Amino acid sequence: MTDRDEHTSFTVTADGDGIVLHLKGDWTSAAAPPGAAALRDACQSQSSPSGDWRVSSAADFRWDSTVASRLFALALYCDRQDIAFDTSALPDNLQKLLGLATAVKQPPAPPAPPPGLAAQLKAAMHSVQDSAVEFLAFLGAVVLALGATLLGRSQARMRDLLYFIEQCGPKAIGIVALISVLVGMILAYLGAVQLSNFGAEVYVANLVALGMVREMGPLMTAVIMAGRTGAAYAAQLGTMQSNEEIDAITTLGLSPVEYLVVPRLLALVLVMPLLVIFANIIGLAGGGLVAAGMDVNIAQFIDQARSSVTLGDIATGLFKSLVFAGLIAIAGCQAGLASGRTSAAVGNATTRAVVHAIVYLVVADALLNIIYNLLGV
Amino acid sequence: MATESVIEVRDLTMRYGSRLIQENLNFSVQRGDIFVIMGGSGCGKSTLLKHLIGLSVPARGQILVNGEDFFTASPDRQTAIRRNWGITYQRGGLFSDLTLAENVAVPLQQYTELSQAEMAELISYKLALVGLHGFEDYYPSELSGGMQKRAALARAIALDPELLFFDEPSAGLDPLSSRRLDELIVQLSESMGGTVVIVTHELASIFSIANNSVFLDAETRTQLDYGNPRELLYHSRYPLVRHFLSRGGTDNPPPGSPGDRP
């Protein structure tokens, strides 16, 4: 066994055959031995007729990967400077490890450097252009696949449809109810403060009913579904991509869009209007609660709400929900199918699905409102 | 060399919920061993490894590592025990959002106080050991499967572990890459003085590197035999083990004949 009072040290001597680096004592990481640069400088400070370097060690020399990494750095340096580096006087195991480490001399080409600012801006412009083109291409593929489904020539697995309907319908009711009742109450409070100035509290019902049915019901439900279902679609398809399942579907002669996207899209499109009707009713109930606190009784509230909302209003809201459902499913599925194969890529795909879906929702909502306005509905 | 158990498995029963995976496992791994856990597909090899590395809790029985039961140890002690383990997973388990250098740096940052320069030196050395000199700034996805496996090995040996675990190191590799990886495992474990536990059903690996093994049977759900695979091939009491090790034909010589190992 070695003594405890040993200490880390090295000597560098020069003789006719070259420079000798002699290591003594404890060189394990616990002893915090000198770095490779210190060893290199010490060796360089000696001169010898022969340029060779040799490393040797004392009997009490103790080592681990730390010293091996130092010696490896020296070996690399010597290799670059064309200096012979002789380790044959070191313990056998250390020699073997250094032999393994230095076996591959040729480093690979470095990975491509990150592009400069101009190139990045250009790439960003292109990516906006590309994503617009990709969106249109995907939309086209989905429309074709839906057409095939309607004509009964589709490969879509309809058994999946029921599963997805369950996933995005009944299982979303709780969260939709919670958000809707709160949105209804918010609308009621918002209106009540202003309307009470004119003694027209009863018109809170109009505000809540129209606000929910035409705007907040479809939009809030869509935002919930984008976060809940759109993200889930992206994560599912992204994981299938990394698991090579998408490849398998393609090589089995199936179309990923028909097989995977159509059932998901149909499920969402079928369920969304129902969820929106549910959200509208719950939102009205929330508004009614607030109104009841302001001396508008429930019968009055219902009566007023009924007179203010036409069937046309309900229809415009439901049409919106159909468009939103399609957009959420497309954003989610497109992000998932375009995902890379690593875990980070699946995460990015999920983020992209939600962000894209929400942008699509707001843009589509604005466009639809303009169109409704022009049509006078 | 004095034999000393690094891992001792006593009367181990493993279950997933109510489903029995294996029961009555009894074996020990000695210091310096290259120990193989073998058996047919679905017999619970990987599950056994998950128990050995403390990811799954035994339904019954004990696993002693250096005489200590991992599962009853305090959380601090568990971390200290884990520091001495290096593990490579079936699919590598490299962090895909980190470069190779950052991957190897994770355990170093967790357990050591090295300076940036020292860490870079150590990382460069560890990557060179597995033949990936100069690949520091590559991401795992930019490498081939074999290189990913070796990079995972570099991360596993970052802290000079006494115990190395491998789950199917050669899965998905061609015979040459798989053989080079086997040789690397042997060379590293010999020169670092470590103990290696490998889950595999690659006969070539089993015969060329293992000096002890346990055979798990999917039918009876227990260990069928325990010993050096080269001896089990000819002398196992169980036809199933001889059959497995000779790839179904007892007459053929095994791939990688005895005495192959340096």
Interface residues (C-beta under 8 A of the other chain):
Chain A: S29 G35 A36 A37 D64 S65 T66 A68 S69 R70 F72 A73 L76 D92 N93 L94 K96 L97 L100 A101 T102 A103 V104 K105 Q106 P107 P108 P110 P111 G340 R341 T342 S343 A344 A345
Chain B: S96 D97 T112 L114 A117 E118 E121 L122 S124 Y125 K126 A128 L129 G131 L132 H133 G134 F135 D137 Y138 Y139 P140 S141 E142 I157 D160 L184 Q187 L188 E190 S191 M192 G193
